[in-house]
Amino acid sequence: MGSGVSYMRIVSTAGGVAIGSPLPWCSPMEVRPQDPSGGSTSAAAAALRNAALLRLSASVAEALDEDDICRRVANGLHDRALGYDMLGIFLLDPATGERVLRASVGWPDAPAGMRIPPDIGISHLAIHERRLQYTPRVTEEPRYVPSLSTGSELDVPLLSGGQVLGVLVVESNLPDAFGPADFDTLTVASTHASIAIARARLLAAERRRADEHEALLATIADLSAELELAPLLDAVLARACKLVNAAGGELGTYDAATGELTIVSNNNMSESSLGARLKFGEGAMGHVIRTRELMRIADYVTWEGRSQQYTRIAARSVIVAPLLIGQRPVGAINVWHEDPAIQFSDSDVRLIELFGQQAAVAIENARLFSDAQRERQYFEAVMHNSPTAVVTLDLSENIVSVNPAFETLFGYRSSDVIGRNLDEMITTEEQRAEAVSYTRRAKQGVAHGIGQRRRSDGTMVEVEVLAVRVESHGHLFGMMALYHDVSELLDARRSAESANRSKSQFLANMSHELRTPLNAIIGYSEMLQEESQEDGNEQYVPDLQKIHGAGRHLLALINDILDLSKIEAGKMDIYLESVSIKSLVDEVCSTVRPLIERNGNLLELRTPADIGVLRTDVTKLRQALLNLLSNASKFTEQGVISLHVERRDGMVVF
């Protein structure tokens, strides 16, 4: 067999051109059995072949990867005992179906990684039929593009578990150069190669999964160590892009209250999307939030569901995954390639899916941590700036923390009181029982009161105390006590009460002293009116009536002041007596009628004749009715003022 062949010959035979119908498969019996050396097959030659195949098998068993296997198979078939000088091993690309040259002998011009499209060339028949194909005269094959005057080709599929891995192509520049011995030899070689390649792929897949898991675990470990939310979000996205070698990506957090997804981190975006908001179901990220399922998009540019906010983004292959806690979405992540020739693999999809599950937990933990930090900072700020003294206690009633107002109020430094028993520190023996009762009540709920507490210098301070339990999910952690200095308030209250009592007493005394001369003035004015009428001095009567009316009015004011003073002083007396209700009402109406008619009003009275009697303080009831009707007449014009009296449920209702 010859030893040289051009690159055009390789394409013509291994790749070929699809012209005419496929070549029928030739069985071994239809081929002349010829030895590669041209002589008859002998026992010695067979032994040499078997030895060469054993060496090939041993060599292939030591191979580290697919390329190494293909090289060892090619070199083993080139063994002097086998003598194949022109051959190549092609493996199928699962994504494209192309045959990719992985190793060759006798094809010096063949480029590394040469690719032959599917359904083209002679070697395609072996892949399509999943069995050996022999072409004794390539120049007679319609698919063959002539480059040599003569030659033959043997194509053996590489099979594993019913799956076609590739094809072994062996050529000769002699026609009808191969026979049954070659069929057996090359079938054995292809079987060894197939087993080794399948094993290598299995090992590679296991190594890849192990590497993926290791990378994933390392990633999750790093993410778990980051508790600040903003840096964590950037770290999550950067890690996701690195895991699958993506060109870039985005991460958004979901707010269930608004139903919106907000982009909070992006990686390698030509146009920043930070702050963009996607509605529930909008775009790829909104879609996976709605479906709770990962999605792979082959070409995002042509994908019908893309958001109008992303019309300028040149992403092609895209993986979009929801970040879920159970079935509750906390966000979404996407990674993408810009090169349309690059697609994400199933392994990439699996990695992003696993990563998304763990990233969601890390994000939720960081979010909870951030919320707890904010609550703690808020509580500390309230404690620090509160003008009220605040102290927290553990279950043993010892001090855990105090705020600056506590230090100021009681004169202790925080470092001096931590761990001390609160009640023993700020109470005397006489006050201890009261303070302990507050603390015990606080363990059950709330305790409130006013009392005295002791400062560090031994002086006492009047405080209002509020003690409450501190719990979480029904579990008691301790207590909190608040102390408000009410010394000045109590002093002011006592002073005000004393002044009010003095005022009331003064008014009561003055009212009593004023009534005596007023009664005399009223009495003299009545006497003078009678004498003037008897003496015929009628011109003095109007003035005397005015004096009498003014005196009566002033006496009524003094009586009112006296009544208020008695009420404030707690000395108002009630004098009960029986009175006819109808007579009392008629008297009041007669008194107030002139005032009512002054504003053009009409008094409507509804009092049953059999309303009966009432036991009450007649003076105060009369005054109350007069005041009510007087006020009604003052603020009503050209209207109706009604007074209805009835008995209801044993009571008299006005």
C-alpha positions in Angstrom: 0.0 0.0 0.0 1.2 3.4 -0.8 2.3 5.9 1.9 1.4 9.3 0.6 -1.9 11.1 0.0 -2.9 14.7 -0.5 -5.4 16.8 1.6 -7.7 16.8 -1.5 -7.6 13.0 -1.4 -8.7 12.9 2.2 -11.7 15.2 1.6 -12.6 13.2 -1.5 -12.6 9.8 0.2 -13.3 10.5 3.9 -15.5 13.5 3.3 -16.4 13.1 -0.4 -19.1 14.9 -2.3 -22.8 13.8 -2.3 -23.3 12.7 -5.9 -25.7 9.9 -6.8 -27.1 7.2 -4.6 -25.3 5.7 -1.6 -22.8 2.9 -2.2 -24.2 -0.6 -1.3 -22.5 -2.3 1.6 -20.0 -5.0 0.4 -19.8 -8.1 2.5 -16.4 -9.8 3.2 -17.3 -12.6 0.9 -17.6 -10.3 -2.1 -14.0 -9.1 -1.7 -10.9 -10.8 -2.7 -9.0 -11.9 0.4 -5.7 -10.3 0.0 -2.9 -9.7 2.5 -1.7 -6.1 2.8 1.8 -7.3 1.7 0.3 -8.9 -1.4 0.9 -12.6 -0.3 -1.4 -15.2 1.0 -2.5 -15.1 4.7 -0.3 -17.3 6.8 -0.4 -18.5 10.3 2.8 -16.5 11.0 1.2 -13.4 9.6 -1.9 -14.0 11.7 0.2 -14.4 14.8 2.0 -11.2 14.1 -1.4 -9.4 13.6 -2.7 -10.8 16.9 0.4 -9.6 18.7 0.1 -6.2 17.2 -3.6 -6.0 18.2 -2.6 -7.0 21.8 0.0 -4.2 21.8 -2.6 -1.8 20.5 -5.1 -2.9 23.2 -2.5 -2.5 25.9 -1.5 0.9 24.6 -5.1 2.1 24.3 -5.7 0.9 27.9 -3.0 3.3 29.1 -4.5 6.3 27.2 -5.5 9.4 29.3 -8.1 11.0 27.1 -9.9 10.8 23.7 -7.1 12.4 21.7 -4.5 10.1 23.3 -6.7 7.1 22.5 -7.1 8.1 18.9 -3.4 8.7 18.5 -2.5 5.3 20.0 -5.1 3.5 17.8 -3.7 5.2 14.7 -0.1 4.5 15.6 -1.0 0.9 16.6 -2.6 0.2 13.2 0.5 1.6 11.5 2.4 -1.2 13.2 4.7 -3.1 10.7 2.7 -6.3 11.5 -0.5 -4.5 10.3 0.9 -2.2 7.8 -1.9 0.4 7.4 -0.3 3.5 6.1 -3.2 5.8 5.4 -5.9 6.1 8.0 -7.8 8.6 10.2 -10.1 8.5 13.2 -13.0 10.8 13.2 -15.3 11.5 16.3 -18.8 12.9 16.0 -19.6 16.3 17.4 -22.9 15.7 19.2 -24.0 19.4 18.8 -23.5 19.6 15.1 -23.2 16.0 13.9 -20.0 16.8 12.1 -17.1 14.3 11.9 -14.0 15.8 13.5 -10.5 14.4 12.7 -8.8 13.5 16.0 -5.7 11.5 14.7 -4.3 10.3 11.4 -1.4 8.5 9.7 -0.3 9.1 6.2 -2.3 12.3 5.8 0.4 14.9 6.2 -1.7 17.7 4.8 -4.8 17.1 7.0 -5.4 20.1 9.2 -5.9 19.4 12.9 -9.6 19.3 13.9 -10.7 19.0 10.2 -14.6 18.9 10.2 -16.8 17.1 7.7 -20.5 18.0 7.6 -23.1 15.3 8.2 -24.6 13.3 5.3 -21.6 14.0 3.1 -18.8 11.6 2.0 -18.2 7.9 1.9 -17.5 7.5 5.6 -21.0 8.8 6.4 -22.4 5.5 5.2 -20.7 3.5 8.0 -22.2 6.0 10.6 -25.6 6.0 9.0 -25.8 2.2 8.7 -23.9 1.6 12.0 -21.7 -1.2 10.3 -18.6 -1.6 8.3 -18.6 -0.2 4.8 -16.1 -1.2 2.1 -15.4 0.6 -1.2 -13.0 -1.5 -3.3 -12.7 1.0 -6.1 -13.2 4.6 -4.9 -13.0 5.9 -8.5 -16.2 4.0 -9.3 -18.1 5.6 -6.3 -20.3 8.5 -7.4 -19.6 10.3 -4.1 -15.9 10.2 -4.8 -14.2 13.3 -6.2 -11.3 12.0 -8.4 -7.9 12.9 -7.1 -6.0 9.6 -7.7 -6.2 7.2 -10.5 -7.1 4.2 -8.3 -7.6 3.3 -4.6 -9.9 1.6 -2.0 -11.4 2.6 1.4 -12.6 0.8 4.4 -14.9 2.6 7.0 -15.6 1.1 10.4 -18.1 2.8 12.8 -17.0 3.3 16.4 -20.0 2.1 18.5 -20.7 2.0 22.2 -24.0 1.0 23.7 -25.8 1.6 20.5 -24.4 5.1 20.2 -22.1 6.1 17.3 -19.0 7.7 18.6 -17.2 8.2 15.3 -15.7 6.3 12.3 -12.3 4.7 11.5 -11.3 5.4 7.9 -8.5 3.3 6.4 -7.4 3.9 2.8 -5.1 2.4 0.2 -3.9 3.7 -3.2 -4.5 0.2 -4.5 -7.9 -1.0 -5.7 -9.5 -3.9 -3.8 -6.7 -3.8 -1.3 -8.7 -5.1 1.8 -10.0 -8.5 2.7 -11.7 -10.4 5.5 -8.6 -10.3 7.6 -8.6 -6.6 7.4 -12.2 -6.5 8.3 -11.6 -8.5 11.4 -8.5 -6.6 12.4 -10.0 -3.1 11.9 -13.3 -4.2 13.6 -11.3 -5.4 16.6 -9.3 -2.1 16.6 -12.5 0.0 16.4 -14.0 -2.0 19.3 -11.0 -1.4 21.5 -11.1 2.3 20.5 -14.9 2.6 21.2 -14.6 1.0 24.6 -11.6 3.2 25.5 -13.4 6.3 24.2 -16.6 5.5 26.1 -14.6 4.8 29.3 -12.6 8.1 28.8 -15.8 10.0 28.3 -17.3 8.5 31.4 -14.2 9.3 33.4 -14.1 12.8 32.0 -17.8 13.2 32.8 -17.2 12.0 36.4 -14.1 14.3 36.7 -16.2 17.1 35.2 -19.0 16.5 37.7 -16.5 16.3 40.5 -14.8 19.5 39.4 -18.2 21.1 39.0 -19.3 20.0 42.5 -16.0 21.1 43.9 -16.3 24.5 42.2 -19.9 24.7 43.3 -19.0 23.9 46.9 -16.2 26.4 46.9 -18.5 29.0 45.4 -21.2 28.3 48.0 -18.6 28.4 50.8 -17.4 31.8 49.6 -20.9 33.1 49.2 -22.0 31.8 52.6 -19.1 33.7 54.2 -20.4 37.0 52.7 -23.3 38.4 54.7 -23.5 41.9 53.3 -26.2 41.9 50.7 -24.9 44.3 48.1 -21.4 42.7 47.8 -23.0 39.2 47.9 -25.2 40.0 44.9 -22.2 41.0 42.8 -20.3 37.9 44.0 -23.2 35.6 43.1 -23.3 36.9 39.5 -19.6 36.9 39.0 -19.3 33.3 40.3 -22.2 32.2 38.0 -20.5 33.7 34.9 -17.2 32.1 35.9 -18.7 28.6 36.4 -20.0 28.4 32.8 -17.5 30.7 31.2 -20.3 33.1 30.2 -19.6 36.4 28.6 -21.8 38.3 31.0 -25.0 38.2 33.1 -27.5 39.9 35.3 -29.1 39.3 38.7 -32.4 40.7 39.9 -34.2 40.5 43.2 -38.0 40.0 43.4 -40.4 42.0 45.6 -43.6 40.0 46.0 -45.4 43.0 47.4 -45.0 45.0 44.1 -44.7 42.0 41.8 -41.6 43.5 40.3 -38.1 42.2 39.6 -35.3 44.9 40.1 -31.9 44.4 38.4 -29.4 44.9 41.2 -26.2 43.6 39.6 -24.9 43.1 36.1 -21.6 41.7 34.7 -19.9 42.9 31.5 -22.9 44.6 30.1 -22.3 47.0 27.3 -25.2 49.1 28.5 -25.9 49.0 32.3 -29.3 47.6 33.3 -28.9 48.5 37.0 -32.2 49.7 38.4 -34.3 48.3 35.6 -37.7 46.9 36.7 -39.4 44.0 35.1 -43.0 43.2 35.8 -44.1 39.7 36.8 -43.8 37.6 33.6 -42.0 40.3 31.6 -38.9 39.2 29.6 -36.9 36.1 30.3 -36.3 36.9 34.0 -39.9 37.8 34.6 -40.9 34.6 32.8 -38.9 32.3 35.0 -40.2 34.1 38.1 -43.7 33.2 36.9 -43.0 29.6 35.9 -40.4 28.8 38.6 -38.4 26.9 36.0 -35.0 27.4 34.4 -35.0 28.3 30.7 -32.4 28.0 28.0 -32.7 30.3 24.9 -30.6 29.5 21.8 -30.8 33.0 20.3 -32.1 35.8 22.6 -32.0 38.3 19.7 -34.8 36.4 17.9 -36.7 35.2 21.0 -40.2 36.5 20.9 -40.6 37.0 24.6 -37.7 39.5 25.1 -38.6 42.7 27.0 -38.6 46.0 25.2 -36.1 47.2 27.7 -33.5 44.8 26.2 -33.9 45.5 22.4 -30.3 46.8 22.3 -28.7 43.9 24.1 -26.7 41.6 21.8 -27.0 38.5 23.9 -27.4 35.2 22.0 -27.3 31.9 23.9 -28.9 32.6 27.3 -29.6 30.6 30.5 -32.1 32.1 32.9 -32.8 30.6 36.3 -35.2 31.6 39.1 -33.7 31.9 42.6 -36.1 30.0 44.8 -36.6 29.3 48.5 -38.9 26.3 48.2 -41.3 27.6 45.6 -41.0 31.3 46.7 -39.0 33.4 44.3 -36.4 35.7 45.8 -34.9 36.7 42.4 -33.6 35.5 39.0 -30.2 35.3 37.3 -29.1 35.1 33.7 -25.8 34.3 31.9 -25.2 34.7 28.2 -22.9 34.5 25.3 -22.6 37.1 22.5 -21.0 34.8 20.0 -23.9 33.0 18.1 -21.6 30.0 17.5 -21.3 29.3 21.2 -24.1 27.5 23.0 -24.4 26.5 26.6 -24.2 22.8 27.2 -26.4 20.6 29.4 -23.6 20.6 31.9 -23.8 24.4 32.0 -27.5 24.3 32.5 -27.2 21.8 35.4 -24.5 23.9 37.0 -26.6 27.1 36.9 -29.6 25.2 38.2 -27.6 23.8 41.2 -25.9 27.2 41.7 -29.2 29.0 41.6 -30.6 26.9 44.4 -27.7 27.6 46.7 -27.4 31.2 45.7 -31.0 31.8 46.6 -30.3 30.5 50.1 -27.2 32.7 50.4 -29.1 35.7 49.2 -32.0 35.1 51.6 -29.5 34.6 54.5 -27.8 37.9 53.6 -31.1 39.6 53.3 -32.2 38.4 56.7 -28.8 39.4 58.1 -29.2 42.8 56.6 -32.7 43.2 58.0 -31.5 42.1 61.4 -28.6 44.5 61.2 -30.9 47.4 60.3 -33.2 46.5 63.1 -30.3 46.2 65.5 -28.9 49.6 64.4 -32.3 51.2 64.7 -32.8 49.8 68.2 -29.3 50.9 69.2 -29.9 54.4 67.8 -33.3 54.6 69.7 -31.6 53.3 72.9 -28.6 55.7 72.5 -30.7 58.8 71.7 -33.7 58.2 73.9 -34.1 60.8 76.7 -35.7 58.0 78.8 -33.4 55.8 80.8 -33.4 52.3 79.3 -31.9 49.1 80.8 -32.2 45.5 79.5 -32.0 42.5 81.8 -31.4 38.8 81.3 -33.6 36.1 82.8 -31.6 36.3 86.1 -32.6 40.0 86.3 -29.0 41.1 85.8 -28.1 44.1 83.7 -27.2 43.4 80.0 -27.0 46.9 78.7 -27.9 50.5 79.6 -28.2 53.7 77.5 -26.6 57.1 78.1 -29.8 58.4 79.7 -29.6 55.7 82.3 -26.0 56.6 83.1 -27.1 60.3 83.4 -30.2 59.6 85.6 -28.6 57.2 88.0 -24.9 58.4 87.9 -23.4 55.0 86.9 -21.1 54.2 84.0 -22.1 51.4 81.7 -19.0 49.4 82.4 -19.8 49.5 86.2 -23.3 48.1 86.0 -23.2 45.3 83.4 -23.9 42.0 85.2 -25.2 43.6 88.4 -28.7 42.9 89.7 -30.8 46.0 88.9 -33.2 46.0 91.8 -30.4 45.6 94.3 -28.5 48.5 92.7 -31.1 51.2 92.5 -33.4 50.5 95.5 -33.3 50.7 99.2 -34.4 47.9 101.5 -37.8 49.6 101.9 -38.3 49.8 98.2 -36.9 46.4 97.2 -40.2 44.5 97.5 -42.0 47.0 95.2 -39.2 46.9 92.6 -39.0 43.1 92.6 -42.8 42.9 92.1 -42.4 45.1 88.9 -39.7 42.8 87.6 -41.7 39.7 88.2 -44.8 41.2 86.6 -42.7 42.2 83.6 -41.8 38.5 83.0 -45.5 37.9 82.5 -46.3 41.0 80.4 -46.2 44.7 81.4 -45.6 46.5 84.8 -46.2 50.2 85.3 -46.0 52.6 88.2 -44.4 55.5 89.9 -41.9 55.3 92.7 -38.5 56.4 94.1 -35.2 54.9 93.1 -31.7 55.4 94.4 -28.8 57.1 92.5 -25.2 56.1 92.8 -24.6 58.9 95.3 -27.4 57.7 97.5 -29.9 60.4 96.6 -33.4 59.5 95.6 -35.2 60.3 92.4 -38.9 60.1 91.6 -39.4 58.0 88.4 -42.2 56.6 86.3 -41.3 52.9 85.6 -42.4 50.8 82.6 -41.1 47.2 82.5 -41.9 44.8 79.7 -40.8 41.2 78.7 -38.5 40.7 75.7 -39.5 37.6 73.7 -39.2 36.1 70.2 -41.6 33.5 68.9 -43.1 33.1 72.3 -39.7 32.4 74.0 -38.7 34.8 76.8 -35.1 36.2 76.5 -35.2 38.8 79.2 -36.8 42.1 80.3 -36.5 45.8 79.5 -37.1 48.6 81.9 -37.7 52.3 81.2 -37.3 55.0 83.8 -38.6 58.5 83.3 -37.6 61.2 85.8 -40.8 62.7 87.0 -39.4 64.6 90.0 -40.1 68.0 88.5 -43.5 66.9 87.3 -44.5 65.7 90.7 -43.2 68.9 92.4 -45.1 71.0 89.8 -48.2 68.8 90.3 -48.1 69.2 94.1 -47.5 72.9 93.8 -50.4 73.3 91.3 -52.7 71.2 93.6 -51.8 73.3 96.6 -52.3 76.6 94.6 -55.6 75.3 93.3 -56.8 74.4 96.8 -55.7 77.9 98.0 -57.6 79.5 95.1 -60.7 77.5 95.7 -60.6 78.3 99.4 -60.1 82.0 98.6 -62.9 82.1 96.2 -65.2 80.2 98.6 -64.4 82.7 101.3 -64.7 85.7 99.1 -67.9 84.5 97.6 -69.4 84.1 101.0 -68.2 87.6 102.1 -69.6 89.2 98.9 -73.0 87.6 99.1 -73.8 89.3 102.4 -73.6 92.9 101.1 -75.2 92.0 97.8 -78.2 90.5 99.6 -78.5 93.8 101.5 -78.3 95.8 98.3 -80.9 93.6 96.6 -83.2 93.9 99.7 -82.8 97.7 100.0 -83.5 98.1 96.2 -86.8 96.2 96.7 -87.7 98.4 99.7 -87.0 101.6 97.8 -89.1 100.4 94.8 -92.1 99.8 97.1 -91.6 103.2 98.9 -91.2 105.1 95.6 -94.4 103.6 94.3 -96.3 104.4 97.5 -94.9 108.0 97.6 -95.7 108.6 93.9 -92.1 108.9 92.9 -92.5 106.6 89.9 -89.5 108.3 88.1 -87.1 106.5 90.5 -88.6 103.0 89.9 -86.7 102.1 86.6 -83.4 103.0 88.1 -84.1 101.0 91.2 -85.2 98.1 89.1 -81.9 98.2 87.3 -80.0 98.3 90.6 -82.1 95.3 91.7 -81.5 93.4 88.5 -77.8 94.1 88.5 -77.5 92.9 92.1 -79.4 89.7 91.3 -77.1 89.1 88.3 -74.0 89.7 90.3 -75.3 87.4 93.1 -75.9 84.6 90.5 -72.3 85.0 89.2 -71.0 84.8 92.8 -73.1 81.7 93.5 -71.7 80.1 90.3 -68.2 80.9 91.4 -68.9 79.5 94.8 -70.3 76.3 93.4 -67.2 75.8 91.1 -64.9 76.5 94.1 -66.7 73.9 96.1 -66.4 71.4 93.3 -62.7 72.0 92.9 -62.2 71.9 96.7 -64.2 68.7 96.9 -66.8 70.3 99.2 -69.9 70.5 97.0 -72.9 69.3 99.0 -76.0 67.8 97.5 -79.4 68.5 99.1 -82.0 66.0 98.1 -85.7 66.8 98.2 -88.9 65.8 96.4 -90.3 68.2 93.7 -93.1 68.1 91.2 -91.5 67.7 87.9 -94.2 69.6 86.0 -94.1 72.5 88.5 -90.3 72.7 88.2 -90.3 72.7 84.4 -93.1 75.3 84.2 -91.1 77.6 86.6 -87.9 77.2 84.5 -89.8 77.9 81.3 -91.5 81.0 82.7 -88.0 82.3 83.7 -86.3 81.7 80.4 -89.2 82.5 78.0 -88.4 86.2 77.7 -84.8 85.3 76.6 -86.2 82.8 74.1 -88.6 85.2 72.6 -86.0 88.0 72.3 -84.5 86.1 69.2 -87.8 85.3 67.7 -87.7 81.7 68.9 -90.6 79.5 69.9 -90.5 77.3 73.1 -92.0 73.9 72.6 -92.7 72.0 75.9 -93.8 68.4 76.2 -94.4 67.3 79.7 -97.0 64.7 80.6 -99.5 65.8 83.2 -98.9 62.6 85.2 -95.1 62.8 85.1 -95.0 62.8 88.9 -92.4 63.8 91.3 -88.6 63.6 91.4 -86.2 63.4 94.3 -83.1 65.5 93.5 -81.2 68.6 94.3 -83.8 71.0 93.1 -81.5 74.0 92.9 -78.9 72.3 90.8 -81.4 70.7 88.5 -83.1 74.1 88.0 -79.8 75.8 87.3 -78.8 73.0 84.8 -82.1 73.4 82.9 -81.8 77.2 82.9 -78.3 77.1 81.5 -79.3 74.6 78.8 -82.3 76.6 77.6 -80.4 79.9 77.9 -77.6 78.7 75.7 -80.1 77.3 73.2 -81.9 80.7 73.0 -78.6 82.6 72.5 -77.5 80.5 69.6 -80.8 80.1 67.8 -82.8 82.7 65.9 -86.3 82.3 64.4 -86.3 78.7 65.4 -87.9 76.2 67.8 -86.4 75.2 71.1 -87.9 72.0 72.6 -87.9 70.6 76.1 -89.2 67.1 76.4 -89.6 65.2 79.7 -90.5 61.5 80.0 -90.0 58.5 82.2 -87.9 55.7 80.7 -86.7 52.5 82.5 -87.4 54.0 85.9 -85.5 57.2 85.1 -86.7 60.7 84.3 -85.1 61.8 81.0 -85.0 65.6 80.0 
